[in-house]
Amino acid sequence: MTLLDAKVNTRYKVSGVSGEGNARRRLLDMGFTPDCTLYIAAVAPMGGTVLVGLRGFMVALREDAASLIEIEVA
């Protein structure tokens, strides 16, 4: 399952980051590393962005970036 399939206010664990090149590297640099715990704080009503809480800060991701992050329920 990816971040796009996640439900708001549920804790998840990152199982991997797919993609290649700069997109994958940027997500890893932001802290989306395997075994990192995160939660979905909000989803834009018309789609487009996902607000994610991890490692003590919030990150807003576009749908294309969120689809690269593979998660599982923590």
WOGIWO-V710971 format. One record per run of one state. SS is the DSSP state (A for helix, B for strand, O for the rest). FROM is the first residue (numbers start at 1). TO is the last residue. Records with the same first field share a line. If there is no record, write none. Layout:
SS=FROM-TO + FROM-TO
This chain:
O=1-1 + 6-10 + 18-21 + 30-36 + 44-48 + 55-56 + 67-68 + 74-74
B=2-2 + 11-17 + 37-43 + 49-54 + 57-62 + 69-73
A=3-5 + 22-29 + 63-66
